[in-house]
């Protein structure tokens, strides 16, 4: 009977030491992770971690991005039919305003505010909506003239 009580005692002491020790290790690891994020944020001049990592991300080059068709939003706040008549940018979710400039993706013809999609394309190689790969897409004949 004494050996059974001894086993239970050792088991309880072990659990009481292992659980708090594990929690301590997790807390320390989390603290270092948070400190690393804050350090990266301050070193990047206040940019978010995503923006700071953009220089390391593989996106499209500036020449390719600039080669994509630009379209002026009409007076009704609509894009021409080539861009599927979209009335808002799928990235920022804001409605298009007459006179704004949108950029149209080749192939899928999805359009976005030029600033929104340029940031996206510097970090990604796909259309933000349908995820069609833009790396190998051929520039099609432009239905709407470039600006």
C-alpha positions, 0 to 999 in steps of 0.5 A: 500500500505504501508503494502505491501511495509513493507512486501517486505522490511522485506522479502528482509532484511530477505533474505539478512541476511539468505543467507550470514549467511548460506554461513558463516556456510557452510564455517566454517563447511568446514574449520573444515572438512579440518582442521580435514583431515590435522590433521589426515594426520599429526597424521598418519605420512603422510599416506593418509586418506585411509591408516590411516583409514585402521587400522579401516577397516575390511579386511582379516587377514594376515594368510588368505591373505598369504594363497592365491596362489602366481604365478611368472610372466613368461618371456613373462610378462604373468601369467599362464592360471589359472589367465586368462592370464592377462598382467597387474595388475588391481589395479596399471594398470602396466604391469607385468614384468618377475619374478614379483610375483602375487597373485591369488584370490581363486574362481575367479582366478583374479591376481594382484601384490602381494604388490597391492592386499595385501594392498587391502585385508587388507582393503577389503574382496572382489576381486578388479575386480569382487567384489566376497566375499573372506570371505567364499571362500574355498581355491581350489586345487592349479594348480600352486605350491605356492612359 
